[in-house]
């Protein structure tokens, strides 16, 4: 049974609330985008991700997150060959870093070492959307941005507890965090590319 407003007052209240929320930046998600319509693009091809970081494999995480996001998009159709695409999305991993955050002093014999309690993982990716067949032969981006995400990772080391596997645990936590940040970046891409215009 379809939803019906039982009175004109409720309908008016709903419309007024919708207008107020839209003024705050909230909108109902749609399968249309002013940017996509104005640029007259329908299909997209993901170019292999360039990795300018020192972290091997992060390019695959970013590519897979982008493929997942665009495969479920109702705005642009993801295609599997460059020849079928109106636009090409270039992505470059600019940074994938794990840096120590807070530390604790750990005495070992007559020496004291600073050991990290928490790390900060950061992922930074540059994006550029180019027409496959440039207008007037000039290959300039029709959209581009650099986005980054960071998150805190608790260190597995506990002062006074023997037998921790710090390096292995940190690396697996870093990989997990990079995957989550890559997915988060794709949400940001979707919002800036489709909603920001």
N, C-alpha and C positions, 0 to 999 in steps of 0.2 A: 504494500500500500504506500503510495507516494506521500511525502510529508507535505502538509498544508498548514498555512497560518490560519488560526481560528478567528483572528480579528485583524482589522486594518492597523490597529495600534501595535500589535506584535510585529507585523510586517514592517511598519515604519521604524520601530525600535531596531529591528535586525538590519535594515538598510542604513540607518544612522550609525550603528556600531561598526558596520563594514566600512563606511566612509572614514570614520575616525581612525580605525586601525590601519587603513590603507595610508593615511597621512603619516603614520608612525613608521612606515616602511613594511608593514605586514601586508602581504597579498596572498590570494589563493593561488597555488601552483597551477600552472597551465601548460599546455603543450605548445604554446606559442612564445616567441621571443621577438621583441622589436628589433634587436640587433641582427638576429638571423634573417628576419624578413627584409630589413633594409639592405643587408649585404647580399641578399638573394643567394643564400647557401642552404643546402639540404643534406649533403653527405660529407663525412669527415674520415680522414685516414690518419692513424697514429704513426708517426715516423719513429724509428728506433731511438730510444733515449740515450743521449750522450751523458757520460759519467765523468765529471771533472772533480770528483771527490776522491779521497783515498780509501773509500769503503767499497770493496768489490760486491757486486750483486744488487746494490741499491737501485740501479737503473731498472732491473727486472721488477722490483717491488713497485716502483713508480709507474712503469708501463702497465703492469697488471691492474693496479688501482685505477688508472685512466681507462683501460679497456672495460673494466667492470662498470665504471660510472657511465661511460658513453654508450655501452651496450644496453643499459636500462633507460637511457634518455629518450624521451618522446619528442625532443626538439630537433636534434641532429641524428641522422642515421650513420652508425659506424659501419664502414665498408672495409673489405680485406685486401683491396688493391688500390694503389695510388691512382690508376687510370679511372676508377669509378668515383673518385672524390672531387668535390668542389673545393674543399680546403684541406690543408695539411697542418697537423698540430705538431710542432717541434717542442721537445722538452729537454732541458739540460739540468742535471743535478749539479748544483753549484757547491753545496756543502752537505756533508753527512758526518757530523762530529759528535763525539762523546767526551765531555770535559768534566773534571772533578768539580763538585760543588762544595758542600760543607765537609770539614775534616775533623778528625779526632787525633789527639796525640797518643801514641801507643809506645810505652817503654819496652825496649828489648835490650836487656843487659844494661850497659851503661849509656846506651843510645836511646833517643826518642825519635820516632818516625811519625810523620803526618800521614794518616790513612783516610781516604775518602769514605764518608758515610752515605753520600748521595752524589749522583752524577746528573748532568744535564745533557740530554740528547737533542740534537738540532738537525732538521732537514730543510734545505733551501733549494727550490727548483725554479728555473726560469721557463716561461711559456711563451710561444709565439705562434699565432695562427696566420697562415699564408694561403693565398689562393693558389690552386694548382696551375691555373693558367692566368698569370698576372695581367692586369689591365695595363696597356701601353708598355708591356715588356718589363715593368719594374716590379721586382719582388720585394714588396714592403709588407710588414705585418698589418693585418686588419684589426688585430687585437693582440695584446701582449702584456705580460706582467711578471713580476718575480714575487713568489710567495714563500713564506717559511713558517714552520711550526717547531715548537720545542716542548719537551716534557721532562719531568724529573723521574729518575730511576733510583730506587733505594739500592745501596750497595749491599752485597750479601755478607760482607765482612762484619763480624761482631768482635770488638776488642775483648781479648781474654778467652776466646773460643777457638780451639785448634781445629784444623782439618777443613777449612773453607776452600772452595775452588773459585777464587775471585775472578781470574781471567776468563774462564769458560762461562761462568754464570753471567758476568757483565756482558760478554759478547752475545749470548742468547737473548738476554733482556734488551740489548741494544737492537738486535734484529727485530724482535717483537715490536719495540717502540717505533722503529723505522716503518714497519708495515702499517701500524696504526696511524702514524703521522702522514704517510703517503695517502691513505684513504681520506684523512681529514683535509689534506691539500686539495683533493679532487672535489670535495664539497665546496671548498673556497673557490675553485676554478668554476664550478657550475654557477655559483652565486655571482661571481664577478663577470663572467662571460655572458650569461643569459639574463640575469636580473639587474645587472648594473647599467643597462643601456635603456 
